[in-house]
Amino acid sequence: MQGTEFTLSERDEAGKETAVYVFNRNGKKLPTNIVHSTPLQYVSVTRLLRGIFLPVGFPNSVSDDYLRYQILNACQAFCSSLAGLLASRAVLEGHGVGNADASATDALLLTILQDIYSRLCTIISAYYLGTSLYPEAKTYRLLADILNDIALVLDSLSPHLSTLTFNLLRSPNFPFISLSLAHRPGPLRAIALCLSGVFRAICGVVAGGSKAALTLHFAQPVNDKERGDVGDLSAKDGSKETVLALFGMLCGSALMPYVTDAWTTYTLLATLLVAHILLNYAAVRGVVLRSLNRQRAGLLWSAYRRDPSNLLLLTPSSIAQKERIFSEPSELYDSSRLPERREVTGYCQVGAPLSSILLGTQSWFKFGPNDPAKWTDNLTSAQILTLLDTFSSENFIVWLSRDIHPKSNPLLHIILKEGHTSSDHLKAWTLATEFSSRIAHSPLKIGTHRHRFDDLLETLQSAKETVDELYPGFCEAIKKEGWDLGAAAGGFVTGLPTTVSIQSGVGEDKKSA
């Protein structure tokens, strides 16, 4: 430090300058220039609320889409809270609150039955959906609220179902089921409440997993900003949700005495649920994820193939606008020819067993009374060795399933080798996208005959040459635009994929197959 004076500056967690102190080299303190210095006991209300509800370091510690999402999320939570009060009142009416003939034991047993179904469904849905929640976070975040709204509707209708029962009527032609008034409470109300518990349990599983993925995204700001604290961000979100729930209950308590008849109740419920879904859709649509999954990787590859020099097509914001919230994850599509149209060219399974391309898939579905039509014949030993030679330098193998009708889109399988990485997953998916696109726009797609192995192999090798040539530049381009390639490991493979290895024979010994 040069000169006779030096300056000390204080900044808060958001990087805002709060005070400046000026000193000289003689140790004598000069008059201090205070930009802003407030004693702790006089902290402003705004700063206090900011510290309670916003993560440390905001806005530098969060992504750019955080604030918009939180505002819309707060509005949808308020709507959900009011709708939940209407549903809760309906459940209490169904249990017989205010009815002298109602039995507390019956209500308890019905609650236990509902809880049993709910807990069992939680275990089952976590098993089947757990590994899909991170790569498809936006899909499951919106799905969770749709399932919750279905549960609210079932709860709201449950009091009216206690007076209905099933009647199986028989006629000379066919039996059919009708609903009629019951002389005593029928099973429909119990069925509705159990289904409500099932939907609410699935909602809890998918909402928890997708929320964790979104929290991780929000805590990773762009442009090399300070990385946020995931734990603090999650805790502050919990504080906001608690306050919104309390506010919703207070508003609902003031509103419920005026909502007494069925018409008003169901009109208000429908309005709240529609607003809830629309707000959730707007919130999820505004999230700009920078991690790759199968859909985003396909969109990126198609955009890069269409114009490698136009990097604006590769930005996370551009891809987020084209991304579909509900989409089949295994779809392969091509939009390189017509940007506004997404053409499905096939389907692909990642981490499939080797038997899926050797023996085909056993299915109950038949294309005809005889042997089902197939894309190609069973692979011979020589053809298998040719495939292994083709992918000797890769940690994966891409080939077709034979048990698909020739007029249908092909089903591709990606066989992973031991030692596969997230980069291998991305390259394998781009190759599958390129391969299926070439099949869709070639004579191989025409006709109902089985396709020759040599023709398919030639198409595959041509696609692989293109991918090998463009893939390094593709990775460099998308990384430059802010995509997190390191987070791609969980975006392509769900569940526990099978891997195979070569013990002897083909390719480099260190390579697996």
Secondary structure, DSSP 8 states (H G I E B T S, - for coil): --SSEEEEEEE-TTS-EEEEEEEETTS-B-----S----GGG--HHHHHHHHHS-TTTTTTS-TTHHHHHHHHHHHHHHHHHHHHHHHHHHHHHHTTT-TT--HHHHHHHHHHHHHHHHHHHHHHHHHHGGGTTTTHHHHHHHHHHHHHHHHHHHHHHHHHTTEEEEEE--SS--EEEEEE-SS--SHHHHHHHHHHHHHHHHHHHHHHHHHHHHHHHTS-STT-----HHHHHHHHHHHHHHHHHHHHHHHHHHGGG--SHHHHHHHHHHHHHHHHHHHHHHHHT----B--HHHHHHHHHHHHH-TT-GGGGSHHHHHHH--SS--TTEEEE-SS-TT--EEEEEEEET--THHHHT----S--SSSSS---SS----HHHHHHHHHHTTTSSEEEEE-SSS-TTS--EEEEEEETT--HHHHHHHHHHHHHHHHHHHTSGGGSSSS---HHHHHHHHHHHHHHHHHHHHHHHHHHHHTT-BGGGGHHHH--S---EE---SSSS-TT---
